[in-house]
Amino acid sequence: MKEELEEARKRKEERRKKAQEQKSEKLQGIFHKLEGEEIGSIVNKPLTYTDEEKVDGHVQPYGPKIALLSASNGKTDNEMAMLELVLPNRQEYCNYHGYICAFVDLNTVDTGSDHVVWAKMGAIQRVFDEHPEVEWVWWMDTDIFLMNPEIELGEHLLSDRALVERLTYARPIRKPDATFDGEVYPSKDNPPKPENLNLLLTQDFFGINAGSFFIKRSPWTDMLLDLWYDPVHVEKNYIFKEQEALNNLIRGHKSILSHTGIYPQRLFNSYTGEPNDVWTYKEGDLALHLAGCNHNNDCEKHLTGYFPQRVRVPEKYRESGLRVDFGKKKEGN
């Protein structure tokens, strides 16, 4: 009798797993279909604004209301080589549009013995504290390059209209293990108010990507940064560390999801890949993220192929030779 019960339990578990796999595969198809349709619509039908919607010729927010945040602990030679390229690239973009270009030495952010990725929250808070004029911070990993500096972030993403119109409505939300479990972003029938959107993200193969995202100054953001760097998340020792913690918060808490905007990946987080992949960089995209290139030892290959393709700002806005002096590196980071 005991053996029969055990066998029945195994069959039930197998049926459950098969049903979950079928459900995930179906949602995978829906995800890619919607991603392709949405980015196609953005490319073919860009937002247009009237003069009445602009202030001094620009859609708001503009200028010092936006900060691009670069952060590193300068731990490796590869990281330093990357910074020598990305810092001038970002500073030129900031010069051109009047944005704030902020850099935080992660050695100066106290995370105790925790991995350096957990310094991300403190770095963001520091930018808000040091630049009271900043409304939005764009966190950018050090392997991200700006490819099209003609794009203004207000027009492209941060205006009230763009925030709502470019959302990935009814999109399945992927888990960190690359499967789907049924969580879906709200539909157009119940759109969020633009003033309630405080965190703007994209999804890749492993769910929410925390390498390129926008976060808005607000009491809600203060709460999120505190909750995100919770010792419970650190102790879980997730494979994707802080990114997986954020993914779990968004999928598990409606109060987090309701303030989160999820957008087509190529809007501000294009990847390398096959031509038909929905995330693959196309000419005219804002930014290229060489996600994981350090782990795959192919950063130089991608840099050689893509970096020369970037559009340059006019000569008077260009920068060269920007360097960072790092503080003492902490043990365990």
ChimeraX attribute file (.defattr): number of C-alpha atoms within 10 A of each C-alpha:
attribute: neighborCount
match mode: 1-to-1
recipient: residues
	/A:1	6
	/A:2	7
	/A:3	8
	/A:4	9
	/A:5	10
	/A:6	11
	/A:7	12
	/A:8	12
	/A:9	12
	/A:10	12
	/A:11	12
	/A:12	12
	/A:13	12
	/A:14	12
	/A:15	12
	/A:16	12
	/A:17	12
	/A:18	12
	/A:19	12
	/A:20	16
	/A:21	15
	/A:22	13
	/A:23	15
	/A:24	19
	/A:25	14
	/A:26	12
	/A:27	22
	/A:28	18
	/A:29	12
	/A:30	14
	/A:31	19
	/A:32	16
	/A:33	13
	/A:34	18
	/A:35	21
	/A:36	16
	/A:37	12
	/A:38	19
	/A:39	20
	/A:40	14
	/A:41	12
	/A:42	16
	/A:43	12
	/A:44	9
	/A:45	9
	/A:46	12
	/A:47	14
	/A:48	9
	/A:49	12
	/A:50	8
	/A:51	11
	/A:52	8
	/A:53	12
	/A:54	15
	/A:55	11
	/A:56	8
	/A:57	10
	/A:58	16
	/A:59	21
	/A:60	19
	/A:61	21
	/A:62	24
	/A:63	20
	/A:64	18
	/A:65	18
	/A:66	27
	/A:67	26
	/A:68	20
	/A:69	22
	/A:70	23
	/A:71	20
	/A:72	22
	/A:73	23
	/A:74	21
	/A:75	13
	/A:76	9
	/A:77	9
	/A:78	13
	/A:79	15
	/A:80	17
	/A:81	11
	/A:82	19
	/A:83	21
	/A:84	15
	/A:85	20
	/A:86	22
	/A:87	22
	/A:88	17
	/A:89	24
	/A:90	26
	/A:91	22
	/A:92	25
	/A:93	26
	/A:94	22
	/A:95	17
	/A:96	18
	/A:97	20
	/A:98	16
	/A:99	21
	/A:100	23
	/A:101	21
	/A:102	23
	/A:103	16
	/A:104	21
	/A:105	19
	/A:106	25
	/A:107	21
	/A:108	16
	/A:109	18
	/A:110	14
	/A:111	19
	/A:112	13
	/A:113	10
	/A:114	16
	/A:115	16
	/A:116	19
	/A:117	16
	/A:118	23
	/A:119	25
	/A:120	21
	/A:121	18
	/A:122	18
	/A:123	24
	/A:124	22
	/A:125	16
	/A:126	14
	/A:127	21
	/A:128	18
	/A:129	12
	/A:130	10
	/A:131	15
	/A:132	11
	/A:133	15
	/A:134	21
	/A:135	17
	/A:136	23
	/A:137	24
	/A:138	22
	/A:139	21
	/A:140	22
	/A:141	19
	/A:142	22
	/A:143	21
	/A:144	24
	/A:145	25
	/A:146	22
	/A:147	25
	/A:148	19
	/A:149	23
	/A:150	14
	/A:151	16
	/A:152	20
	/A:153	22
	/A:154	21
	/A:155	22
	/A:156	20
	/A:157	23
	/A:158	23
	/A:159	18
	/A:160	17
	/A:161	15
	/A:162	17
	/A:163	22
	/A:164	21
	/A:165	17
	/A:166	20
	/A:167	25
	/A:168	24
	/A:169	21
	/A:170	16
	/A:171	23
	/A:172	24
	/A:173	24
	/A:174	25
	/A:175	20
	/A:176	21
	/A:177	12
	/A:178	14
	/A:179	19
	/A:180	23
	/A:181	16
	/A:182	15
	/A:183	16
	/A:184	17
	/A:185	19
	/A:186	18
	/A:187	13
	/A:188	13
	/A:189	8
	/A:190	8
	/A:191	13
	/A:192	18
	/A:193	12
	/A:194	17
	/A:195	11
	/A:196	14
	/A:197	21
	/A:198	21
	/A:199	22
	/A:200	22
	/A:201	22
	/A:202	23
	/A:203	22
	/A:204	17
	/A:205	13
	/A:206	16
	/A:207	21
	/A:208	25
	/A:209	21
	/A:210	22
	/A:211	18
	/A:212	24
	/A:213	19
	/A:214	22
	/A:215	18
	/A:216	22
	/A:217	19
	/A:218	14
	/A:219	9
	/A:220	17
	/A:221	17
	/A:222	14
	/A:223	10
	/A:224	18
	/A:225	16
	/A:226	13
	/A:227	16
	/A:228	19
	/A:229	19
	/A:230	14
	/A:231	10
	/A:232	11
	/A:233	19
	/A:234	16
	/A:235	10
	/A:236	10
	/A:237	13
	/A:238	13
	/A:239	11
	/A:240	16
	/A:241	16
	/A:242	23
	/A:243	21
	/A:244	22
	/A:245	24
	/A:246	22
	/A:247	22
	/A:248	17
	/A:249	18
	/A:250	19
	/A:251	19
	/A:252	12
	/A:253	10
	/A:254	11
	/A:255	11
	/A:256	17
	/A:257	18
	/A:258	18
	/A:259	19
	/A:260	20
	/A:261	24
	/A:262	22
	/A:263	25
	/A:264	26
	/A:265	24
	/A:266	23
	/A:267	20
	/A:268	25
	/A:269	30
	/A:270	26
	/A:271	21
	/A:272	17
	/A:273	12
	/A:274	10
	/A:275	10
	/A:276	8
	/A:277	12
	/A:278	22
	/A:279	24
	/A:280	18
	/A:281	24
	/A:282	15
	/A:283	10
	/A:284	14
	/A:285	20
	/A:286	24
	/A:287	23
	/A:288	24
	/A:289	23
	/A:290	22
	/A:291	20
	/A:292	11
	/A:293	16
	/A:294	13
	/A:295	8
	/A:296	8
	/A:297	10
	/A:298	12
	/A:299	18
	/A:300	14
	/A:301	10
	/A:302	12
	/A:303	17
	/A:304	10
	/A:305	10
	/A:306	16
	/A:307	17
	/A:308	10
	/A:309	12
	/A:310	19
	/A:311	15
	/A:312	17
	/A:313	17
	/A:314	10
	/A:315	8
	/A:316	9
	/A:317	14
	/A:318	17
	/A:319	16
	/A:320	12
	/A:321	9
	/A:322	13
	/A:323	12
	/A:324	15
	/A:325	8
	/A:326	15
	/A:327	12
	/A:328	11
	/A:329	14
	/A:330	19
	/A:331	11
	/A:332	10
	/A:333	17
